[in-house]
Amino acid sequence: MTTTTPDLITRDACVAADQSDPLASFRDRFRLPDGVIYLDGNSLGPLPKQALERARQVIESEWGRDLITSWNTNGWFDLPVRIGTKISRLIGGQAGACVATDTTSINVFKALGAALAVQAEDQPGRKVVISERDNFPTDLYMTEGMVEFLDHGYELKLVDDDSTLDDLLGDDVAVVLFTHVNYRTGRLWDLVGVTQQIHAAGALAIWDLCHSVGALEVAVSEAGADFAIGCTYKYLNGGPGSPAFIWVADRHLARARQPLSGWWGHAKPFDMAVSYAPADGIRRFLCGTQPITSLAMMEVGVDIALSADMALVREKSLALTSLFIGLVEQRLPDHPLTLITPRSHEERGSHVSLRHPDGFAVMKALIANGVLGDYREPEVLRFGITPLYLGYADVWDAVETLRRVLDENLWMAPEFQLREAVT
């Protein structure tokens, strides 16, 4: 049984669906190369056209003409908080505050350090951090680093095939760090239900929103999350390496102290005081001088996401991913493709992942034939479905290209067996 809906079983039907799509006009806001179906926006979003003009304005006028006065006259100093406030709206963070800054990895370290410090004060016997074995590696690496750095009996435990969250949650758990949408499989955690479960056990919840912000509705305040972090270069189209963000619930802001006490998070950075005193509110989660050009370009993508109806984005995402899954099962039944993305809408993010024994070579062949997805170990073909610039005909054409690559054994060419540094 497939998930293809009866009215989208031909390419003409997909074209007709695109013509009536209420989100279709958003495609014109992005610079997309001709002849390419871009299914990797869950890893790096394309260039918003307006970002070019914004970068030119910052470089030529604000930096080139106004120079250092721009920290005041052009609002550079407040840019991380201003953009963070916008991101807070995207993630439903009304009962908290957000700042755009640093990288996801660094913000994981900050959030974890702040959460563990709160717990050490309130419940000093809790020394366990829970994550999942299939979490994005940087979350696990930074947690390992924090545990080793503290060296006071802290330990990391992982949810996996042998241990569920129920199994691991006990009165020794301080913090749970989960990623809302799994980077490999596209599996979506129940933000509200899991957060309630974590709190019922006396632990704090940190949510990594890298693969959900900008692609589906998120409500961290409603869920009762304690901290949230995420990147902006995926569904928010902020550009390669664009600054990440960190959100902190109101109830923790007054006393949460993050471990990277840089001068930009000081209460009065230009007093040049010898000792550190944290700023009030979310500014204390800043570290060093901010990357203004990157922040300015990233704000363009955030504004695009804010201008979209996220309920419609989610509806289209589910329709496109269901179409992709259904077409693969309908048109490629004889190939060793295994769906690892949940079928249930309640458990699915905005990308589709399929395992194939020669997944790496298959993806390279797809890319060479104009369909840009990506590959993740082990054997995973990953296809990002980004509703603001992808349509139903794009999905049809991508699956048709996958059929041709597999039916005609195009992936077996020698050039598709060679690996580069980045996959």
C-alpha positions as a Python dict, from the first residue, in 0.01 Angstrom:
ca = {
    (1, 'M'): (0, 0, 0),
    (2, 'T'): (139, 342, -96),
    (3, 'T'): (70, 689, 37),
    (4, 'T'): (25, 852, -305),
    (5, 'T'): (-307, 1028, -320),
    (6, 'P'): (-526, 933, -620),
    (7, 'D'): (-529, 1284, -767),
    (8, 'L'): (-147, 1310, -781),
    (9, 'I'): (-55, 996, -973),
    (10, 'T'): (43, 1180, -1292),
    (11, 'R'): (285, 1462, -1358),
    (12, 'D'): (5, 1675, -1507),
    (13, 'A'): (-185, 1643, -1179),
    (14, 'C'): (125, 1758, -991),
    (15, 'V'): (162, 2060, -1220),
    (16, 'A'): (-202, 2148, -1158),
    (17, 'A'): (-146, 2121, -781),
    (18, 'D'): (145, 2363, -811),
    (19, 'Q'): (-73, 2613, -996),
    (20, 'S'): (-321, 2623, -708),
    (21, 'D'): (-59, 2619, -431),
    (22, 'P'): (-105, 2919, -195),
    (23, 'L'): (270, 2914, -116),
    (24, 'A'): (386, 2904, -479),
    (25, 'S'): (491, 3272, -490),
    (26, 'F'): (758, 3216, -224),
    (27, 'R'): (971, 3033, -481),
    (28, 'D'): (1041, 3367, -653),
    (29, 'R'): (1218, 3494, -340),
    (30, 'F'): (1502, 3246, -385),
    (31, 'R'): (1785, 3215, -634),
    (32, 'L'): (1761, 2858, -765),
    (33, 'P'): (1985, 2731, -1047),
    (34, 'D'): (1819, 2621, -1370),
    (35, 'G'): (1806, 2247, -1425),
    (36, 'V'): (1838, 2161, -1056),
    (37, 'I'): (1582, 2015, -816),
    (38, 'Y'): (1718, 2116, -478),
    (39, 'L'): (1634, 1858, -211),
    (40, 'D'): (1905, 1954, 37),
    (41, 'G'): (1750, 2259, 202),
    (42, 'N'): (1744, 2061, 525),
    (43, 'S'): (2123, 2088, 519),
    (44, 'L'): (2182, 2424, 347),
    (45, 'G'): (1901, 2644, 226),
    (46, 'P'): (1934, 2834, -105),
    (47, 'L'): (2014, 3201, -137),
    (48, 'P'): (1728, 3446, -75),
    (49, 'K'): (1752, 3706, -350),
    (50, 'Q'): (1720, 3995, -106),
    (51, 'A'): (2020, 3870, 92),
    (52, 'L'): (2251, 3991, -185),
    (53, 'E'): (2123, 4347, -152),
    (54, 'R'): (2135, 4329, 228),
    (55, 'A'): (2497, 4212, 220),
    (56, 'R'): (2584, 4491, -22),
    (57, 'Q'): (2421, 4746, 206),
    (58, 'V'): (2615, 4624, 510),
    (59, 'I'): (2947, 4604, 327),
    (60, 'E'): (2931, 4917, 112),
    (61, 'S'): (2732, 5155, 328),
    (62, 'E'): (2734, 5047, 690),
    (63, 'W'): (3092, 4919, 698),
    (64, 'G'): (3237, 5102, 396),
    (65, 'R'): (3094, 5446, 472),
    (66, 'D'): (2987, 5455, 837),
    (67, 'L'): (3266, 5235, 968),
    (68, 'I'): (3271, 5180, 1344),
    (69, 'T'): (2986, 5423, 1406),
    (70, 'S'): (2752, 5154, 1268),
    (71, 'W'): (2753, 4975, 1604),
    (72, 'N'): (2527, 5261, 1714),
    (73, 'T'): (2389, 5433, 1404),
    (74, 'N'): (2298, 5115, 1214),
    (75, 'G'): (2197, 4903, 1510),
    (76, 'W'): (2476, 4649, 1496),
    (77, 'F'): (2497, 4622, 1873),
    (78, 'D'): (2132, 4517, 1906),
    (79, 'L'): (2120, 4295, 1597),
    (80, 'P'): (2159, 3957, 1777),
    (81, 'V'): (1870, 4034, 2012),
    (82, 'R'): (1652, 4186, 1740),
    (83, 'I'): (1686, 3879, 1520),
    (84, 'G'): (1652, 3653, 1822),
    (85, 'T'): (1317, 3813, 1899),
    (86, 'K'): (1199, 3723, 1550),
    (87, 'I'): (1321, 3365, 1586),
    (88, 'S'): (1141, 3344, 1919),
    (89, 'R'): (817, 3411, 1731),
    (90, 'L'): (897, 3130, 1487),
    (91, 'I'): (949, 2877, 1766),
    (92, 'G'): (657, 2990, 1980),
    (93, 'G'): (884, 3125, 2251),
    (94, 'Q'): (661, 3395, 2397),
    (95, 'A'): (743, 3295, 2756),
    (96, 'G'): (1116, 3332, 2711),
    (97, 'A'): (1384, 3514, 2517),
    (98, 'C'): (1612, 3430, 2227),
    (99, 'V'): (1936, 3560, 2084),
    (100, 'A'): (2096, 3487, 1746),
    (101, 'T'): (2462, 3410, 1796),
    (102, 'D'): (2749, 3164, 1764),
    (103, 'T'): (2703, 2807, 1636),
    (104, 'T'): (2469, 2526, 1732),
    (105, 'S'): (2757, 2341, 1896),
    (106, 'I'): (2854, 2637, 2112),
    (107, 'N'): (2493, 2701, 2206),
    (108, 'V'): (2448, 2337, 2307),
    (109, 'F'): (2740, 2386, 2545),
    (110, 'K'): (2589, 2707, 2684),
    (111, 'A'): (2242, 2562, 2732),
    (112, 'L'): (2374, 2245, 2889),
    (113, 'G'): (2605, 2436, 3122),
    (114, 'A'): (2326, 2670, 3230),
    (115, 'A'): (2078, 2385, 3282),
    (116, 'L'): (2324, 2178, 3485),
    (117, 'A'): (2407, 2482, 3701),
    (118, 'V'): (2037, 2537, 3775),
    (119, 'Q'): (1995, 2172, 3867),
    (120, 'A'): (2311, 2170, 4080),
    (121, 'E'): (2158, 2449, 4284),
    (122, 'D'): (1808, 2305, 4306),
    (123, 'Q'): (1874, 1929, 4302),
    (124, 'P'): (2248, 1869, 4355),
    (125, 'G'): (2225, 1489, 4345),
    (126, 'R'): (2128, 1476, 3979),
    (127, 'K'): (2431, 1394, 3765),
    (128, 'V'): (2294, 1224, 3452),
    (129, 'V'): (2239, 1382, 3110),
    (130, 'I'): (2017, 1188, 2869),
    (131, 'S'): (2030, 1213, 2492),
    (132, 'E'): (1975, 958, 2215),
    (133, 'R'): (2235, 752, 2035),
    (134, 'D'): (2101, 866, 1700),
    (135, 'N'): (2117, 1235, 1790),
    (136, 'F'): (2321, 1463, 1567),
    (137, 'P'): (2684, 1394, 1663),
    (138, 'T'): (2775, 1750, 1767),
    (139, 'D'): (2510, 1738, 2042),
    (140, 'L'): (2668, 1421, 2178),
    (141, 'Y'): (3025, 1549, 2137),
    (142, 'M'): (2951, 1873, 2321),
    (143, 'T'): (2774, 1682, 2597),
    (144, 'E'): (3071, 1448, 2631),
    (145, 'G'): (3297, 1752, 2650),
    (146, 'M'): (3084, 1912, 2920),
    (147, 'V'): (3077, 1591, 3125),
    (148, 'E'): (3454, 1552, 3100),
    (149, 'F'): (3512, 1920, 3178),
    (150, 'L'): (3298, 1918, 3492),
    (151, 'D'): (3451, 1591, 3616),
    (152, 'H'): (3221, 1574, 3920),
    (153, 'G'): (3050, 1242, 3860),
    (154, 'Y'): (2838, 1354, 3566),
    (155, 'E'): (2755, 1095, 3303),
    (156, 'L'): (2582, 1073, 2966),
    (157, 'K'): (2321, 803, 2903),
    (158, 'L'): (2167, 735, 2562),
    (159, 'V'): (1824, 631, 2446),
    (160, 'D'): (1870, 356, 2188),
    (161, 'D'): (1731, 18, 2082),
    (162, 'D'): (1805, -123, 2425),
    (163, 'S'): (1700, 170, 2647),
    (164, 'T'): (1391, 389, 2620),
    (165, 'L'): (1343, 729, 2779),
    (166, 'D'): (1117, 557, 3035),
    (167, 'D'): (1400, 320, 3120),
    (168, 'L'): (1654, 598, 3179),
    (169, 'L'): (1447, 868, 3351),
    (170, 'G'): (1507, 855, 3723),
    (171, 'D'): (1583, 1076, 4019),
    (172, 'D'): (1947, 1096, 3908),
    (173, 'V'): (1867, 1270, 3576),
    (174, 'A'): (1942, 1641, 3555),
    (175, 'V'): (1886, 1724, 3188),
    (176, 'V'): (1748, 1565, 2871),
    (177, 'L'): (1882, 1692, 2538),
    (178, 'F'): (1682, 1579, 2235),
    (179, 'T'): (1661, 1694, 1875),
    (180, 'H'): (1301, 1767, 1778),
    (181, 'V'): (1340, 1614, 1428),
    (182, 'N'): (1605, 1346, 1386),
    (183, 'Y'): (1865, 1450, 1129),
    (184, 'R'): (1896, 1105, 974),
    (185, 'T'): (1547, 955, 980),
    (186, 'G'): (1319, 1260, 997),
    (187, 'R'): (1147, 1120, 1305),
    (188, 'L'): (960, 1388, 1503),
    (189, 'W'): (944, 1382, 1882),
    (190, 'D'): (623, 1485, 2059),
    (191, 'L'): (749, 1817, 2195),
    (192, 'V'): (470, 1865, 2447),
    (193, 'G'): (436, 1507, 2567),
    (194, 'V'): (807, 1435, 2602),
    (195, 'T'): (872, 1766, 2780),
    (196, 'Q'): (597, 1684, 3028),
    (197, 'Q'): (751, 1341, 3081),
    (198, 'I'): (1093, 1495, 3143),
    (199, 'H'): (955, 1748, 3392),
    (200, 'A'): (754, 1482, 3573),
    (201, 'A'): (1085, 1310, 3646),
    (202, 'G'): (1234, 1635, 3783),
    (203, 'A'): (1468, 1696, 3489),
    (204, 'L'): (1506, 1993, 3254),
    (205, 'A'): (1444, 1975, 2878),
    (206, 'I'): (1677, 2117, 2611),
    (207, 'W'): (1544, 2094, 2254),
    (208, 'D'): (1758, 2112, 1941),
    (209, 'L'): (1535, 2263, 1670),
    (210, 'C'): (1782, 2251, 1379),
    (211, 'H'): (1564, 2031, 1159),
    (212, 'S'): (1227, 2177, 1254),
    (213, 'V'): (1243, 2559, 1278),
    (214, 'G'): (1110, 2706, 955),
    (215, 'A'): (963, 2375, 837),
    (216, 'L'): (686, 2310, 1088),
    (217, 'E'): (500, 2472, 1371),
    (218, 'V'): (700, 2480, 1695),
    (219, 'A'): (571, 2598, 2035),
    (220, 'V'): (845, 2579, 2297),
    (221, 'S'): (658, 2793, 2550),
    (222, 'E'): (340, 2591, 2521),
    (223, 'A'): (543, 2273, 2560),
    (224, 'G'): (714, 2409, 2870),
    (225, 'A'): (1065, 2367, 2730),
    (226, 'D'): (1350, 2500, 2943),
    (227, 'F'): (1606, 2577, 2672),
    (228, 'A'): (1612, 2552, 2292),
    (229, 'I'): (1888, 2589, 2038),
    (230, 'G'): (1908, 2561, 1662),
    (231, 'C'): (2076, 2669, 1342),
    (232, 'T'): (1955, 2908, 1071),
    (233, 'Y'): (2124, 2780, 755),
    (234, 'K'): (1873, 2501, 687),
    (235, 'Y'): (1503, 2586, 658),
    (236, 'L'): (1568, 2950, 753),
    (237, 'N'): (1804, 2994, 455),
    (238, 'G'): (2056, 3206, 645),
    (239, 'G'): (2362, 3107, 440),
    (240, 'P'): (2656, 2872, 498),
    (241, 'G'): (2764, 2886, 862),
    (242, 'S'): (2510, 3154, 949),
    (243, 'P'): (2474, 3220, 1324),
    (244, 'A'): (2264, 2987, 1533),
    (245, 'F'): (2031, 3078, 1820),
    (246, 'I'): (1958, 2997, 2182),
    (247, 'W'): (1625, 3043, 2362),
    (248, 'V'): (1579, 3041, 2741),
    (249, 'A'): (1249, 3016, 2927),
    (250, 'D'): (1158, 3319, 3139),
    (251, 'R'): (1170, 3118, 3460),
    (252, 'H'): (1542, 3053, 3412),
    (253, 'L'): (1660, 3383, 3266),
    (254, 'A'): (1723, 3570, 3590),
    (255, 'R'): (1969, 3319, 3732),
    (256, 'A'): (2086, 3111, 3434),
    (257, 'R'): (2457, 3156, 3383),
    (258, 'Q'): (2620, 3009, 3079),
    (259, 'P'): (2984, 2892, 3100),
    (260, 'L'): (3126, 3105, 2814),
    (261, 'S'): (3136, 3443, 2984),
    (262, 'G'): (3268, 3659, 2702),
    (263, 'W'): (3270, 4036, 2701),
    (264, 'W'): (2967, 4071, 2474),
    (265, 'G'): (2754, 3906, 2743),
    (266, 'H'): (2876, 4147, 3013),
    (267, 'A'): (2628, 4384, 3175),
    (268, 'K'): (2842, 4683, 3066),
    (269, 'P'): (3092, 4560, 2807),
    (270, 'F'): (3239, 4902, 2741),
    (271, 'D'): (3317, 4966, 3104),
    (272, 'M'): (3605, 4725, 3041),
    (273, 'A'): (3572, 4595, 3396),
    (274, 'V'): (3824, 4340, 3522),
    (275, 'S'): (3557, 4104, 3657),
    (276, 'Y'): (3262, 3954, 3472),
    (277, 'A'): (2907, 4058, 3555),
    (278, 'P'): (2638, 3903, 3332),
    (279, 'A'): (2393, 4122, 3145),
    (280, 'D'): (2028, 4107, 3238),
    (281, 'G'): (1815, 3876, 3032),
    (282, 'I'): (1913, 3697, 2713),
    (283, 'R'): (2218, 3917, 2635),
    (284, 'R'): (2414, 3716, 2891),
    (285, 'F'): (2409, 3427, 2642),
    (286, 'L'): (2629, 3623, 2401),
    (287, 'C'): (3005, 3564, 2404),
    (288, 'G'): (3224, 3765, 2171),
    (289, 'T'): (3191, 4030, 1900),
    (290, 'Q'): (2913, 3939, 1660),
    (291, 'P'): (2948, 3851, 1285),
    (292, 'I'): (2740, 4138, 1153),
    (293, 'T'): (2742, 4054, 781),
    (294, 'S'): (2630, 3697, 848),
    (295, 'L'): (2362, 3812, 1091),
    (296, 'A'): (2228, 4069, 846),
    (297, 'M'): (2201, 3820, 559),
    (298, 'M'): (2047, 3560, 789),
    (299, 'E'): (1774, 3805, 895),
    (300, 'V'): (1643, 3803, 538),
    (301, 'G'): (1569, 3431, 559),
    (302, 'V'): (1410, 3470, 901),
    (303, 'D'): (1182, 3742, 765),
    (304, 'I'): (1074, 3518, 477),
    (305, 'A'): (982, 3242, 721),
    (306, 'L'): (788, 3486, 937),
    (307, 'S'): (588, 3605, 637),
    (308, 'A'): (468, 3251, 561),
    (309, 'D'): (171, 3084, 727),
    (310, 'M'): (350, 2802, 910),
    (311, 'A'): (32, 2594, 923),
    (312, 'L'): (23, 2600, 541),
    (313, 'V'): (396, 2523, 529),
    (314, 'R'): (342, 2218, 747),
    (315, 'E'): (40, 2106, 546),
    (316, 'K'): (236, 2128, 221),
    (317, 'S'): (541, 1960, 375),
    (318, 'L'): (333, 1660, 475),
    (319, 'A'): (167, 1647, 132),
    (320, 'L'): (501, 1662, -50),
    (321, 'T'): (674, 1406, 172),
    (322, 'S'): (374, 1172, 142),
    (323, 'L'): (384, 1215, -236),
    (324, 'F'): (756, 1139, -243),
    (325, 'I'): (714, 825, -35),
    (326, 'G'): (416, 708, -238),
    (327, 'L'): (581, 764, -576),
    (328, 'V'): (894, 578, -470),
    (329, 'E'): (691, 280, -357),
    (330, 'Q'): (469, 293, -665),
    (331, 'R'): (742, 338, -927),
    (332, 'L'): (1048, 167, -776),
    (333, 'P'): (912, -145, -603),
    (334, 'D'): (1188, -376, -729),
    (335, 'H'): (1485, -185, -590),
    (336, 'P'): (1640, -237, -243),
    (337, 'L'): (1507, 87, -99),
    (338, 'T'): (1401, 88, 266),
    (339, 'L'): (1201, 378, 407),
    (340, 'I'): (1332, 483, 749),
    (341, 'T'): (1119, 797, 782),
    (342, 'P'): (795, 753, 980),
    (343, 'R'): (475, 729, 778),
    (344, 'S'): (266, 886, 1051),
    (345, 'H'): (223, 1262, 1008),
    (346, 'E'): (254, 1309, 1383),
    (347, 'E'): (600, 1150, 1377),
    (348, 'R'): (741, 1296, 1053),
    (349, 'G'): (952, 1605, 1000),
    (350, 'S'): (1018, 1757, 657),
    (351, 'H'): (1265, 1520, 498),
    (352, 'V'): (1243, 1166, 363),
    (353, 'S'): (1522, 914, 415),
    (354, 'L'): (1568, 587, 228),
    (355, 'R'): (1835, 325, 280),
    (356, 'H'): (2003, 162, -19),
    (357, 'P'): (2306, -72, -1),
    (358, 'D'): (2491, 159, -241),
    (359, 'G'): (2338, 479, -116),
    (360, 'F'): (2650, 693, -154),
    (361, 'A'): (2697, 613, -523),
    (362, 'V'): (2325, 646, -591),
    (363, 'M'): (2320, 995, -441),
    (364, 'K'): (2625, 1102, -640),
    (365, 'A'): (2455, 983, -957),
    (366, 'L'): (2139, 1173, -863),
    (367, 'I'): (2337, 1491, -806),
    (368, 'A'): (2509, 1449, -1142),
    (369, 'N'): (2163, 1424, -1299),
    (370, 'G'): (2029, 1742, -1139),
    (371, 'V'): (1868, 1619, -815),
    (372, 'L'): (2058, 1751, -514),
    (373, 'G'): (1993, 1551, -199),
    (374, 'D'): (2256, 1425, 40),
    (375, 'Y'): (2395, 1107, 192),
    (376, 'R'): (2428, 1006, 555),
    (377, 'E'): (2584, 696, 702),
    (378, 'P'): (2485, 421, 702),
    (379, 'E'): (2350, 386, 345),
    (380, 'V'): (2098, 671, 379),
    (381, 'L'): (1968, 878, 88),
    (382, 'R'): (1824, 1193, 244),
    (383, 'F'): (1580, 1422, 61),
    (384, 'G'): (1488, 1756, 216),
    (385, 'I'): (1139, 1876, 129),
    (386, 'T'): (1124, 2252, 171),
    (387, 'P'): (775, 2382, 90),
    (388, 'L'): (863, 2747, 29),
    (389, 'Y'): (1044, 2674, -299),
    (390, 'L'): (959, 2314, -392),
    (391, 'G'): (646, 2197, -568),
    (392, 'Y'): (462, 1878, -650),
    (393, 'A'): (612, 1853, -999),
    (394, 'D'): (959, 1883, -845),
    (395, 'V'): (885, 1577, -635),
    (396, 'W'): (753, 1388, -937),
    (397, 'D'): (1062, 1475, -1143),
    (398, 'A'): (1300, 1387, -858),
    (399, 'V'): (1147, 1041, -819),
    (400, 'E'): (1158, 993, -1196),
    (401, 'T'): (1531, 1075, -1192),
    (402, 'L'): (1583, 830, -905),
    (403, 'R'): (1399, 564, -1108),
    (404, 'R'): (1626, 625, -1406),
    (405, 'V'): (1943, 619, -1195),
    (406, 'L'): (1842, 283, -1048),
    (407, 'D'): (1676, 120, -1349),
    (408, 'E'): (1965, 209, -1579),
    (409, 'N'): (2235, 139, -1315),
    (410, 'L'): (2379, 488, -1366),
    (411, 'W'): (2512, 481, -1010),
    (412, 'M'): (2761, 205, -1103),
    (413, 'A'): (2983, 443, -1302),
    (414, 'P'): (3335, 462, -1150),
    (415, 'E'): (3317, 837, -1085),
    (416, 'F'): (3025, 783, -848),
    (417, 'Q'): (3225, 553, -621),
    (418, 'L'): (3478, 820, -517),
    (419, 'R'): (3422, 1009, -191),
    (420, 'E'): (3501, 1371, -124),
    (421, 'A'): (3563, 1530, 216),
    (422, 'V'): (3198, 1639, 249),
    (423, 'T'): (2910, 1401, 177),
}
